[in-house]
Amino acid sequence: MPTFVTLAKFTDQGMKNIKDVPERHQAFRAAAEKLGVKVKDVWYTVGSHDIVVICEGTGEAVTASLLKIGSAGNVRTQTMRGFTPDEFKKIVATI
């Protein structure tokens, strides 16, 4: 199953409702699971981004789950496809 790394940043609305983050976290996990996405890890961070999410699923399912959370207006996301060392080795072997 493909792995995706998402960096999220709170919007002004998200910061105004920061105390709701634990409930929003659980709602995101539940919505993602319904779409077939496995949320492997969530980290709250300091610096240029506020949250790092590691999840597995099809590109379509992950995109749908991130569009759903983004449409609520509390975070903006940037997502990257991640590859394990073994996956990357196979990719490099093809060139």
Jmol script that loads the backbone (N, CA, C; Angstrom):
load data "model"
ATOM      1  N   MET A   1       0.854  -1.167   0.000  1.00  0.00           N
ATOM      2  CA  MET A   1       0.000   0.000   0.000  1.00  0.00           C
ATOM      3  C   MET A   1       0.905   1.237   0.000  1.00  0.00           C
ATOM      4  N   PRO A   2       0.645   2.212  -0.876  1.00  0.00           N
ATOM      5  CA  PRO A   2       1.470   3.419  -0.918  1.00  0.00           C
ATOM      6  C   PRO A   2       1.417   4.204   0.397  1.00  0.00           C
ATOM      7  N   THR A   3       2.531   4.830   0.732  1.00  0.00           N
ATOM      8  CA  THR A   3       2.643   5.654   1.930  1.00  0.00           C
ATOM      9  C   THR A   3       2.701   7.123   1.529  1.00  0.00           C
ATOM     10  N   PHE A   4       2.035   7.961   2.301  1.00  0.00           N
ATOM     11  CA  PHE A   4       2.030   9.401   2.057  1.00  0.00           C
ATOM     12  C   PHE A   4       2.401  10.137   3.334  1.00  0.00           C
ATOM     13  N   VAL A   5       3.179  11.190   3.180  1.00  0.00           N
ATOM     14  CA  VAL A   5       3.570  12.058   4.287  1.00  0.00           C
ATOM     15  C   VAL A   5       2.892  13.400   4.048  1.00  0.00           C
ATOM     16  N   THR A   6       2.104  13.830   5.006  1.00  0.00           N
ATOM     17  CA  THR A   6       1.394  15.100   4.884  1.00  0.00           C
ATOM     18  C   THR A   6       1.879  16.070   5.946  1.00  0.00           C
ATOM     19  N   LEU A   7       2.211  17.277   5.492  1.00  0.00           N
ATOM     20  CA  LEU A   7       2.554  18.366   6.392  1.00  0.00           C
ATOM     21  C   LEU A   7       1.353  19.291   6.447  1.00  0.00           C
ATOM     22  N   ALA A   8       0.915  19.635   7.640  1.00  0.00           N
ATOM     23  CA  ALA A   8      -0.264  20.485   7.788  1.00  0.00           C
ATOM     24  C   ALA A   8       0.080  21.710   8.628  1.00  0.00           C
ATOM     25  N   LYS A   9      -0.591  22.782   8.301  1.00  0.00           N
ATOM     26  CA  LYS A   9      -0.418  24.042   9.017  1.00  0.00           C
ATOM     27  C   LYS A   9      -1.808  24.549   9.398  1.00  0.00           C
ATOM     28  N   PHE A  10      -1.961  24.962  10.657  1.00  0.00           N
ATOM     29  CA  PHE A  10      -3.240  25.499  11.101  1.00  0.00           C
ATOM     30  C   PHE A  10      -3.538  26.814  10.381  1.00  0.00           C
ATOM     31  N   THR A  11      -4.775  26.979   9.977  1.00  0.00           N
ATOM     32  CA  THR A  11      -5.245  28.263   9.446  1.00  0.00           C
ATOM     33  C   THR A  11      -5.593  29.159  10.639  1.00  0.00           C
ATOM     34  N   ASP A  12      -5.961  30.397  10.367  1.00  0.00           N
ATOM     35  CA  ASP A  12      -6.417  31.275  11.454  1.00  0.00           C
ATOM     36  C   ASP A  12      -7.618  30.664  12.167  1.00  0.00           C
ATOM     37  N   GLN A  13      -8.539  30.090  11.379  1.00  0.00           N
ATOM     38  CA  GLN A  13      -9.710  29.433  11.972  1.00  0.00           C
ATOM     39  C   GLN A  13      -9.274  28.264  12.859  1.00  0.00           C
ATOM     40  N   GLY A  14      -8.320  27.480  12.389  1.00  0.00           N
ATOM     41  CA  GLY A  14      -7.837  26.344  13.164  1.00  0.00           C
ATOM     42  C   GLY A  14      -7.195  26.769  14.472  1.00  0.00           C
ATOM     43  N   MET A  15      -6.476  27.893  14.445  1.00  0.00           N
ATOM     44  CA  MET A  15      -5.853  28.393  15.669  1.00  0.00           C
ATOM     45  C   MET A  15      -6.900  28.919  16.652  1.00  0.00           C
ATOM     46  N   LYS A  16      -7.951  29.546  16.124  1.00  0.00           N
ATOM     47  CA  LYS A  16      -9.008  30.060  17.008  1.00  0.00           C
ATOM     48  C   LYS A  16      -9.700  28.919  17.738  1.00  0.00           C
ATOM     49  N   ASN A  17      -9.709  27.744  17.120  1.00  0.00           N
ATOM     50  CA  ASN A  17     -10.382  26.576  17.693  1.00  0.00           C
ATOM     51  C   ASN A  17      -9.374  25.498  18.100  1.00  0.00           C
ATOM     52  N   ILE A  18      -8.202  25.921  18.548  1.00  0.00           N
ATOM     53  CA  ILE A  18      -7.113  24.987  18.827  1.00  0.00           C
ATOM     54  C   ILE A  18      -7.492  23.938  19.879  1.00  0.00           C
ATOM     55  N   LYS A  19      -8.352  24.287  20.811  1.00  0.00           N
ATOM     56  CA  LYS A  19      -8.731  23.335  21.862  1.00  0.00           C
ATOM     57  C   LYS A  19      -9.561  22.174  21.315  1.00  0.00           C
ATOM     58  N   ASP A  20     -10.075  22.322  20.092  1.00  0.00           N
ATOM     59  CA  ASP A  20     -10.862  21.262  19.466  1.00  0.00           C
ATOM     60  C   ASP A  20      -9.993  20.246  18.717  1.00  0.00           C
ATOM     61  N   VAL A  21      -8.685  20.472  18.690  1.00  0.00           N
ATOM     62  CA  VAL A  21      -7.795  19.616  17.901  1.00  0.00           C
ATOM     63  C   VAL A  21      -7.920  18.136  18.264  1.00  0.00           C
ATOM     64  N   PRO A  22      -7.952  17.746  19.546  1.00  0.00           N
ATOM     65  CA  PRO A  22      -8.072  16.305  19.840  1.00  0.00           C
ATOM     66  C   PRO A  22      -9.320  15.670  19.213  1.00  0.00           C
ATOM     67  N   GLU A  23     -10.453  16.378  19.244  1.00  0.00           N
ATOM     68  CA  GLU A  23     -11.667  15.846  18.636  1.00  0.00           C
ATOM     69  C   GLU A  23     -11.555  15.824  17.111  1.00  0.00           C
ATOM     70  N   ARG A  24     -10.950  16.860  16.526  1.00  0.00           N
ATOM     71  CA  ARG A  24     -10.776  16.889  15.076  1.00  0.00           C
ATOM     72  C   ARG A  24      -9.834  15.779  14.629  1.00  0.00           C
ATOM     73  N   HIS A  25      -8.829  15.498  15.440  1.00  0.00           N
ATOM     74  CA  HIS A  25      -7.894  14.409  15.143  1.00  0.00           C
ATOM     75  C   HIS A  25      -8.650  13.085  15.030  1.00  0.00           C
ATOM     76  N   GLN A  26      -9.497  12.811  16.005  1.00  0.00           N
ATOM     77  CA  GLN A  26     -10.259  11.561  15.988  1.00  0.00           C
ATOM     78  C   GLN A  26     -11.243  11.524  14.818  1.00  0.00           C
ATOM     79  N   ALA A  27     -11.848  12.660  14.514  1.00  0.00           N
ATOM     80  CA  ALA A  27     -12.785  12.730  13.384  1.00  0.00           C
ATOM     81  C   ALA A  27     -12.047  12.472  12.076  1.00  0.00           C
ATOM     82  N   PHE A  28     -10.838  13.016  11.933  1.00  0.00           N
ATOM     83  CA  PHE A  28     -10.042  12.780  10.723  1.00  0.00           C
ATOM     84  C   PHE A  28      -9.711  11.301  10.590  1.00  0.00           C
ATOM     85  N   ARG A  29      -9.261  10.679  11.666  1.00  0.00           N
ATOM     86  CA  ARG A  29      -8.926   9.247  11.623  1.00  0.00           C
ATOM     87  C   ARG A  29     -10.136   8.417  11.179  1.00  0.00           C
ATOM     88  N   ALA A  30     -11.291   8.715  11.765  1.00  0.00           N
ATOM     89  CA  ALA A  30     -12.507   7.958  11.439  1.00  0.00           C
ATOM     90  C   ALA A  30     -12.899   8.167   9.976  1.00  0.00           C
ATOM     91  N   ALA A  31     -12.852   9.409   9.507  1.00  0.00           N
ATOM     92  CA  ALA A  31     -13.217   9.695   8.113  1.00  0.00           C
ATOM     93  C   ALA A  31     -12.233   9.045   7.149  1.00  0.00           C
ATOM     94  N   ALA A  32     -10.955   9.099   7.482  1.00  0.00           N
ATOM     95  CA  ALA A  32      -9.931   8.492   6.627  1.00  0.00           C
ATOM     96  C   ALA A  32     -10.138   6.982   6.542  1.00  0.00           C
ATOM     97  N   GLU A  33     -10.398   6.347   7.678  1.00  0.00           N
ATOM     98  CA  GLU A  33     -10.617   4.900   7.688  1.00  0.00           C
ATOM     99  C   GLU A  33     -11.820   4.512   6.837  1.00  0.00           C
ATOM    100  N   LYS A  34     -12.883   5.310   6.887  1.00  0.00           N
ATOM    101  CA  LYS A  34     -14.066   5.025   6.064  1.00  0.00           C
ATOM    102  C   LYS A  34     -13.739   5.078   4.577  1.00  0.00           C
ATOM    103  N   LEU A  35     -12.725   5.879   4.225  1.00  0.00           N
ATOM    104  CA  LEU A  35     -12.317   5.996   2.825  1.00  0.00           C
ATOM    105  C   LEU A  35     -11.237   4.978   2.448  1.00  0.00           C
ATOM    106  N   GLY A  36     -10.841   4.121   3.407  1.00  0.00           N
ATOM    107  CA  GLY A  36      -9.831   3.102   3.130  1.00  0.00           C
ATOM    108  C   GLY A  36      -8.410   3.540   3.384  1.00  0.00           C
ATOM    109  N   VAL A  37      -8.228   4.603   4.159  1.00  0.00           N
ATOM    110  CA  VAL A  37      -6.894   5.116   4.480  1.00  0.00           C
ATOM    111  C   VAL A  37      -6.526   4.691   5.889  1.00  0.00           C
ATOM    112  N   LYS A  38      -5.311   4.176   6.033  1.00  0.00           N
ATOM    113  CA  LYS A  38      -4.813   3.816   7.360  1.00  0.00           C
ATOM    114  C   LYS A  38      -3.894   4.941   7.838  1.00  0.00           C
ATOM    115  N   VAL A  39      -4.297   5.624   8.904  1.00  0.00           N
ATOM    116  CA  VAL A  39      -3.463   6.674   9.488  1.00  0.00           C
ATOM    117  C   VAL A  39      -2.476   5.975  10.424  1.00  0.00           C
ATOM    118  N   LYS A  40      -1.218   5.952  10.009  1.00  0.00           N
ATOM    119  CA  LYS A  40      -0.203   5.232  10.780  1.00  0.00           C
ATOM    120  C   LYS A  40       0.326   6.047  11.951  1.00  0.00           C
ATOM    121  N   ASP A  41       0.477   7.355  11.752  1.00  0.00           N
ATOM    122  CA  ASP A  41       1.056   8.190  12.798  1.00  0.00           C
ATOM    123  C   ASP A  41       0.666   9.638  12.596  1.00  0.00           C
ATOM    124  N   VAL A  42       0.536  10.356  13.706  1.00  0.00           N
ATOM    125  CA  VAL A  42       0.283  11.793  13.682  1.00  0.00           C
ATOM    126  C   VAL A  42       1.207  12.416  14.726  1.00  0.00           C
ATOM    127  N   TRP A  43       1.910  13.460  14.302  1.00  0.00           N
ATOM    128  CA  TRP A  43       2.804  14.187  15.203  1.00  0.00           C
ATOM    129  C   TRP A  43       2.454  15.665  15.164  1.00  0.00           C
ATOM    130  N   TYR A  44       2.381  16.288  16.319  1.00  0.00           N
ATOM    131  CA  TYR A  44       2.220  17.741  16.405  1.00  0.00           C
ATOM    132  C   TYR A  44       3.627  18.308  16.546  1.00  0.00           C
ATOM    133  N   THR A  45       3.930  19.324  15.748  1.00  0.00           N
ATOM    134  CA  THR A  45       5.291  19.818  15.648  1.00  0.00           C
ATOM    135  C   THR A  45       5.350  21.331  15.848  1.00  0.00           C
ATOM    136  N   VAL A  46       6.563  21.828  16.027  1.00  0.00           N
ATOM    137  CA  VAL A  46       6.799  23.266  16.058  1.00  0.00           C
ATOM    138  C   VAL A  46       7.707  23.591  14.888  1.00  0.00           C
ATOM    139  N   GLY A  47       7.577  24.779  14.353  1.00  0.00           N
ATOM    140  CA  GLY A  47       8.368  25.162  13.192  1.00  0.00           C
ATOM    141  C   GLY A  47       7.458  25.591  12.062  1.00  0.00           C
ATOM    142  N   SER A  48       7.851  25.289  10.840  1.00  0.00           N
ATOM    143  CA  SER A  48       7.096  25.767   9.683  1.00  0.00           C
ATOM    144  C   SER A  48       5.781  25.018   9.468  1.00  0.00           C
ATOM    145  N   HIS A  49       5.622  23.853  10.077  1.00  0.00           N
ATOM    146  CA  HIS A  49       4.374  23.091   9.987  1.00  0.00           C
ATOM    147  C   HIS A  49       3.944  22.682  11.394  1.00  0.00           C
ATOM    148  N   ASP A  50       2.644  22.475  11.556  1.00  0.00           N
ATOM    149  CA  ASP A  50       2.093  22.169  12.875  1.00  0.00           C
ATOM    150  C   ASP A  50       1.799  20.695  13.102  1.00  0.00           C
ATOM    151  N   ILE A  51       1.603  19.952  12.014  1.00  0.00           N
ATOM    152  CA  ILE A  51       1.234  18.537  12.118  1.00  0.00           C
ATOM    153  C   ILE A  51       1.928  17.766  10.998  1.00  0.00           C
ATOM    154  N   VAL A  52       2.365  16.553  11.316  1.00  0.00           N
ATOM    155  CA  VAL A  52       2.871  15.619  10.318  1.00  0.00           C
ATOM    156  C   VAL A  52       2.024  14.358  10.421  1.00  0.00           C
ATOM    157  N   VAL A  53       1.480  13.933   9.286  1.00  0.00           N
ATOM    158  CA  VAL A  53       0.639  12.734   9.247  1.00  0.00           C
ATOM    159  C   VAL A  53       1.285  11.733   8.296  1.00  0.00           C
ATOM    160  N   ILE A  54       1.397  10.493   8.743  1.00  0.00           N
ATOM    161  CA  ILE A  54       1.878   9.392   7.908  1.00  0.00           C
ATOM    162  C   ILE A  54       0.685   8.460   7.704  1.00  0.00           C
ATOM    163  N   CYS A  55       0.335   8.223   6.438  1.00  0.00           N
ATOM    164  CA  CYS A  55      -0.802   7.347   6.181  1.00  0.00           C
ATOM    165  C   CYS A  55      -0.542   6.464   4.964  1.00  0.00           C
ATOM    166  N   GLU A  56      -1.345   5.421   4.866  1.00  0.00           N
ATOM    167  CA  GLU A  56      -1.267   4.476   3.751  1.00  0.00           C
ATOM    168  C   GLU A  56      -2.629   4.378   3.096  1.00  0.00           C
ATOM    169  N   GLY A  57      -2.618   4.291   1.788  1.00  0.00           N
ATOM    170  CA  GLY A  57      -3.859   4.122   1.042  1.00  0.00           C
ATOM    171  C   GLY A  57      -3.611   4.415  -0.414  1.00  0.00           C
ATOM    172  N   THR A  58      -4.631   4.230  -1.206  1.00  0.00           N
ATOM    173  CA  THR A  58      -4.495   4.570  -2.617  1.00  0.00           C
ATOM    174  C   THR A  58      -4.382   6.088  -2.727  1.00  0.00           C
ATOM    175  N   GLY A  59      -3.819   6.552  -3.826  1.00  0.00           N
ATOM    176  CA  GLY A  59      -3.715   7.984  -4.037  1.00  0.00           C
ATOM    177  C   GLY A  59      -5.066   8.665  -4.008  1.00  0.00           C
ATOM    178  N   GLU A  60      -6.051   7.996  -4.586  1.00  0.00           N
ATOM    179  CA  GLU A  60      -7.396   8.559  -4.623  1.00  0.00           C
ATOM    180  C   GLU A  60      -7.998   8.663  -3.227  1.00  0.00           C
ATOM    181  N   ALA A  61      -7.843   7.622  -2.421  1.00  0.00           N
ATOM    182  CA  ALA A  61      -8.419   7.622  -1.074  1.00  0.00           C
ATOM    183  C   ALA A  61      -7.739   8.651  -0.185  1.00  0.00           C
ATOM    184  N   VAL A  62      -6.416   8.732  -0.269  1.00  0.00           N
ATOM    185  CA  VAL A  62      -5.681   9.718   0.536  1.00  0.00           C
ATOM    186  C   VAL A  62      -6.076  11.126   0.106  1.00  0.00           C
ATOM    187  N   THR A  63      -6.154  11.361  -1.187  1.00  0.00           N
ATOM    188  CA  THR A  63      -6.552  12.681  -1.689  1.00  0.00           C
ATOM    189  C   THR A  63      -7.944  13.042  -1.188  1.00  0.00           C
ATOM    190  N   ALA A  64      -8.881  12.104  -1.256  1.00  0.00           N
ATOM    191  CA  ALA A  64     -10.244  12.369  -0.787  1.00  0.00           C
ATOM    192  C   ALA A  64     -10.250  12.714   0.702  1.00  0.00           C
ATOM    193  N   SER A  65      -9.486  11.981   1.503  1.00  0.00           N
ATOM    194  CA  SER A  65      -9.481  12.252   2.944  1.00  0.00           C
ATOM    195  C   SER A  65      -8.881  13.623   3.241  1.00  0.00           C
ATOM    196  N   LEU A  66      -7.862  14.011   2.492  1.00  0.00           N
ATOM    197  CA  LEU A  66      -7.241  15.320   2.721  1.00  0.00           C
ATOM    198  C   LEU A  66      -8.120  16.461   2.212  1.00  0.00           C
ATOM    199  N   LEU A  67      -8.833  16.224   1.122  1.00  0.00           N
ATOM    200  CA  LEU A  67      -9.781  17.238   0.656  1.00  0.00           C
ATOM    201  C   LEU A  67     -10.899  17.432   1.685  1.00  0.00           C
ATOM    202  N   LYS A  68     -11.327  16.328   2.285  1.00  0.00           N
ATOM    203  CA  LYS A  68     -12.382  16.406   3.300  1.00  0.00           C
ATOM    204  C   LYS A  68     -11.916  17.231   4.491  1.00  0.00           C
ATOM    205  N   ILE A  69     -10.725  16.949   4.996  1.00  0.00           N
ATOM    206  CA  ILE A  69     -10.235  17.706   6.152  1.00  0.00           C
ATOM    207  C   ILE A  69      -9.934  19.148   5.769  1.00  0.00           C
ATOM    208  N   GLY A  70      -9.402  19.362   4.574  1.00  0.00           N
ATOM    209  CA  GLY A  70      -9.104  20.718   4.134  1.00  0.00           C
ATOM    210  C   GLY A  70     -10.355  21.561   3.968  1.00  0.00           C
ATOM    211  N   SER A  71     -11.444  20.939   3.543  1.00  0.00           N
ATOM    212  CA  SER A  71     -12.682  21.683   3.322  1.00  0.00           C
ATOM    213  C   SER A  71     -13.284  22.220   4.617  1.00  0.00           C
ATOM    214  N   ALA A  72     -12.868  21.671   5.755  1.00  0.00           N
ATOM    215  CA  ALA A  72     -13.360  22.175   7.041  1.00  0.00           C
ATOM    216  C   ALA A  72     -12.721  23.520   7.384  1.00  0.00           C
ATOM    217  N   GLY A  73     -11.596  23.837   6.739  1.00  0.00           N
ATOM    218  CA  GLY A  73     -10.981  25.146   6.904  1.00  0.00           C
ATOM    219  C   GLY A  73     -10.045  25.324   8.075  1.00  0.00           C
ATOM    220  N   ASN A  74      -9.704  24.252   8.785  1.00  0.00           N
ATOM    221  CA  ASN A  74      -8.834  24.374   9.959  1.00  0.00           C
ATOM    222  C   ASN A  74      -7.357  24.174   9.657  1.00  0.00           C
ATOM    223  N   VAL A  75      -7.051  23.489   8.562  1.00  0.00           N
ATOM    224  CA  VAL A  75      -5.655  23.264   8.180  1.00  0.00           C
ATOM    225  C   VAL A  75      -5.501  23.363   6.671  1.00  0.00           C
ATOM    226  N   ARG A  76      -4.293  23.623   6.257  1.00  0.00           N
ATOM    227  CA  ARG A  76      -3.886  23.531   4.854  1.00  0.00           C
ATOM    228  C   ARG A  76      -2.797  22.474   4.811  1.00  0.00           C
ATOM    229  N   THR A  77      -2.822  21.643   3.789  1.00  0.00           N
ATOM    230  CA  THR A  77      -1.899  20.513   3.753  1.00  0.00           C
ATOM    231  C   THR A  77      -0.995  20.536   2.524  1.00  0.00           C
ATOM    232  N   GLN A  78       0.121  19.857   2.682  1.00  0.00           N
ATOM    233  CA  GLN A  78       1.052  19.580   1.587  1.00  0.00           C
ATOM    234  C   GLN A  78       1.410  18.109   1.729  1.00  0.00           C
ATOM    235  N   THR A  79       1.199  17.338   0.667  1.00  0.00           N
ATOM    236  CA  THR A  79       1.380  15.896   0.759  1.00  0.00           C
ATOM    237  C   THR A  79       2.428  15.410  -0.226  1.00  0.00           C
ATOM    238  N   MET A  80       3.225  14.454   0.239  1.00  0.00           N
ATOM    239  CA  MET A  80       4.279  13.853  -0.569  1.00  0.00           C
ATOM    240  C   MET A  80       4.127  12.341  -0.539  1.00  0.00           C
ATOM    241  N   ARG A  81       4.404  11.702  -1.644  1.00  0.00           N
ATOM    242  CA  ARG A  81       4.412  10.225  -1.692  1.00  0.00           C
ATOM    243  C   ARG A  81       5.733   9.779  -1.103  1.00  0.00           C
ATOM    244  N   GLY A  82       5.685   8.875  -0.146  1.00  0.00           N
ATOM    245  CA  GLY A  82       6.890   8.353   0.477  1.00  0.00           C
ATOM    246  C   GLY A  82       7.202   6.953  -0.038  1.00  0.00           C
ATOM    247  N   PHE A  83       8.484   6.647  -0.103  1.00  0.00           N
ATOM    248  CA  PHE A  83       8.944   5.337  -0.545  1.00  0.00           C
ATOM    249  C   PHE A  83       9.870   4.745   0.514  1.00  0.00           C
ATOM    250  N   THR A  84       9.697   3.465   0.808  1.00  0.00           N
ATOM    251  CA  THR A  84      10.612   2.783   1.713  1.00  0.00           C
ATOM    252  C   THR A  84      11.959   2.632   1.011  1.00  0.00           C
ATOM    253  N   PRO A  85      13.026   2.334   1.746  1.00  0.00           N
ATOM    254  CA  PRO A  85      14.312   2.096   1.088  1.00  0.00           C
ATOM    255  C   PRO A  85      14.236   0.979   0.043  1.00  0.00           C
ATOM    256  N   ASP A  86      13.486  -0.087   0.331  1.00  0.00           N
ATOM    257  CA  ASP A  86      13.364  -1.177  -0.641  1.00  0.00           C
ATOM    258  C   ASP A  86      12.605  -0.735  -1.893  1.00  0.00           C
ATOM    259  N   GLU A  87      11.534   0.041  -1.705  1.00  0.00           N
ATOM    260  CA  GLU A  87      10.796   0.555  -2.855  1.00  0.00           C
ATOM    261  C   GLU A  87      11.684   1.460  -3.706  1.00  0.00           C
ATOM    262  N   PHE A  88      12.457   2.302  -3.051  1.00  0.00           N
ATOM    263  CA  PHE A  88      13.330   3.217  -3.783  1.00  0.00           C
ATOM    264  C   PHE A  88      14.423   2.451  -4.530  1.00  0.00           C
ATOM    265  N   LYS A  89      14.933   1.399  -3.904  1.00  0.00           N
ATOM    266  CA  LYS A  89      15.959   0.566  -4.565  1.00  0.00           C
ATOM    267  C   LYS A  89      15.409  -0.022  -5.859  1.00  0.00           C
ATOM    268  N   LYS A  90      14.163  -0.490  -5.831  1.00  0.00           N
ATOM    269  CA  LYS A  90      13.541  -1.050  -7.045  1.00  0.00           C
ATOM    270  C   LYS A  90      13.369   0.034  -8.105  1.00  0.00           C
ATOM    271  N   ILE A  91      12.987   1.221  -7.698  1.00  0.00           N
ATOM    272  CA  ILE A  91      12.817   2.322  -8.646  1.00  0.00           C
ATOM    273  C   ILE A  91      14.145   2.657  -9.297  1.00  0.00           C
ATOM    274  N   VAL A  92      15.176   2.800  -8.500  1.00  0.00           N
ATOM    275  CA  VAL A  92      16.496   3.164  -9.009  1.00  0.00           C
ATOM    276  C   VAL A  92      17.046   2.080  -9.934  1.00  0.00           C
ATOM    277  N   ALA A  93      16.692   0.832  -9.661  1.00  0.00           N
ATOM    278  CA  ALA A  93      17.168  -0.275 -10.498  1.00  0.00           C
ATOM    279  C   ALA A  93      16.613  -0.215 -11.917  1.00  0.00           C
ATOM    280  N   THR A  94      15.536   0.532 -12.116  1.00  0.00           N
ATOM    281  CA  THR A  94      14.940   0.600 -13.439  1.00  0.00           C
ATOM    282  C   THR A  94      15.589   1.648 -14.336  1.00  0.00           C
ATOM    283  N   ILE A  95      16.467   2.473 -13.779  1.00  0.00           N
ATOM    284  CA  ILE A  95      17.080   3.516 -14.625  1.00  0.00           C
ATOM    285  C   ILE A  95      18.506   3.187 -15.024  1.00  0.00           C
TER     286      ILE A  95
END
end "model"
wireframe off; spacefill off
backbone 0.3
color backbone group
